[in-house]
Amino acid sequence: MQTSSAKRLATPTIENVPAWQPKPAKGSEESACGAREERSLELCENLLDVVAALFNVSGRELRKSGRSTLGVARVRQIAMYVAHVTLQLNMTDIGRGFGRDRTTVVHARHLIEDLRDDDDFDRVVAVTERVAMAAFGNRVGA
């Protein structure tokens, strides 16, 4: 007659042995996330400099927290759109890089997509995308 403890100790078989997987090094997930975030912040900073020069807008104005004039806000929205669509950054990282909330980035993306129905505006955004890809294409998806 088996005791209750003997019933619990089953003979190991392939079916009941969990697959071995190496444990990630302590802090490796955090460091990978930190490296991605740092890379995203750097890309956003550099992209802000590029669009400031491209649109002849003050980089300080683009980085300023709070509300801006329509022209400055529109340039920032184009930059957020390009950061997401062309540079493939996620919305949270873009928000951090631009000193804004993720939902502001979502709004910017939707707004720019809608405004691209206008051919002239679409050409402006397309040029911005090409410039960003030429400047940062080697760092996309890295």
KAZIVEN-V568645 format. One record per residue. PHI is phi in radians with two decimals (* if undefined). OMEGA is omega as a letter, one per 20 degrees, with the letter a starting at -180 (999 if undefined). Layout:
# KAZIVEN-V568645
phi:PHI omega:OMEGA
phi:PHI omega:OMEGA
This chain:
# KAZIVEN-V568645
phi:* omega:a
phi:-1.55 omega:r
phi:-1.46 omega:a
phi:-1.11 omega:r
phi:-1.24 omega:r
phi:-1.21 omega:r
phi:-1.15 omega:a
phi:-1.29 omega:a
phi:-1.59 omega:r
phi:-1.44 omega:r
phi:-1.23 omega:a
phi:-1.11 omega:r
phi:-2.31 omega:r
phi:-1.01 omega:a
phi:-1.21 omega:a
phi:-1.89 omega:r
phi:-1.79 omega:a
phi:-1.15 omega:r
phi:-1.14 omega:r
phi:-1.37 omega:r
phi:-2.37 omega:a
phi:-1.16 omega:r
phi:-1.39 omega:r
phi:-1.14 omega:r
phi:-1.05 omega:a
phi:-1.00 omega:r
phi:1.42 omega:a
phi:-1.18 omega:r
phi:-1.13 omega:r
phi:-1.12 omega:a
phi:-1.23 omega:r
phi:-1.16 omega:r
phi:-1.15 omega:r
phi:-1.12 omega:r
phi:-1.17 omega:r
phi:-1.11 omega:a
phi:-1.13 omega:r
phi:-1.10 omega:r
phi:-1.10 omega:r
phi:-1.13 omega:r
phi:-1.08 omega:r
phi:-1.12 omega:r
phi:-1.08 omega:r
phi:-1.11 omega:r
phi:-1.03 omega:a
phi:-1.16 omega:r
phi:-1.12 omega:r
phi:-1.05 omega:r
phi:-1.12 omega:a
phi:-1.12 omega:a
phi:-1.22 omega:r
phi:-1.07 omega:r
phi:-1.21 omega:a
phi:-1.10 omega:a
phi:-1.78 omega:a
phi:0.96 omega:r
phi:-2.10 omega:r
phi:-1.16 omega:r
phi:-1.06 omega:r
phi:-1.10 omega:r
phi:-1.13 omega:r
phi:-1.12 omega:a
phi:-1.54 omega:a
phi:-1.09 omega:r
phi:-1.35 omega:a
phi:1.54 omega:a
phi:-1.36 omega:r
phi:-2.29 omega:r
phi:-1.14 omega:a
phi:-1.00 omega:a
phi:-1.08 omega:r
phi:-1.17 omega:a
phi:-1.08 omega:a
phi:-1.15 omega:r
phi:-1.11 omega:r
phi:-1.09 omega:r
phi:-1.13 omega:r
phi:-1.08 omega:a
phi:-1.11 omega:r
phi:-1.09 omega:r
phi:-1.05 omega:a
phi:-1.13 omega:r
phi:-1.05 omega:a
phi:-1.39 omega:a
phi:-1.34 omega:a
phi:-1.55 omega:a
phi:-1.58 omega:r
phi:1.04 omega:r
phi:-1.54 omega:r
phi:-1.43 omega:a
phi:-1.11 omega:r
phi:-1.13 omega:r
phi:-1.14 omega:r
phi:-1.11 omega:r
phi:-0.98 omega:r
phi:-1.11 omega:a
phi:-1.14 omega:a
phi:-1.77 omega:a
phi:1.21 omega:a
phi:-2.26 omega:r
phi:-1.44 omega:r
phi:-1.01 omega:a
phi:-1.17 omega:r
phi:-1.16 omega:r
phi:-1.16 omega:r
phi:-1.05 omega:r
phi:-1.05 omega:a
phi:-1.05 omega:a
phi:-1.06 omega:a
phi:-1.11 omega:a
phi:-1.10 omega:a
phi:-1.14 omega:r
phi:-1.02 omega:r
phi:-1.18 omega:a
phi:-1.21 omega:a
phi:-1.22 omega:r
phi:-1.13 omega:r
phi:-1.41 omega:a
phi:-1.04 omega:a
phi:-1.13 omega:r
phi:-1.13 omega:r
phi:-1.06 omega:r
phi:-1.11 omega:r
phi:-1.10 omega:a
phi:-1.17 omega:r
phi:-1.09 omega:r
phi:-1.12 omega:r
phi:-1.08 omega:r
phi:-1.10 omega:r
phi:-1.14 omega:r
phi:-1.11 omega:r
phi:-1.10 omega:r
phi:-1.18 omega:r
phi:-1.17 omega:a
phi:-1.37 omega:a
phi:-2.16 omega:a
phi:-0.97 omega:a
phi:-1.27 omega:a
phi:-1.89 omega:r
phi:-1.25 omega:r
phi:1.27 omega:a
phi:-1.34 omega:999
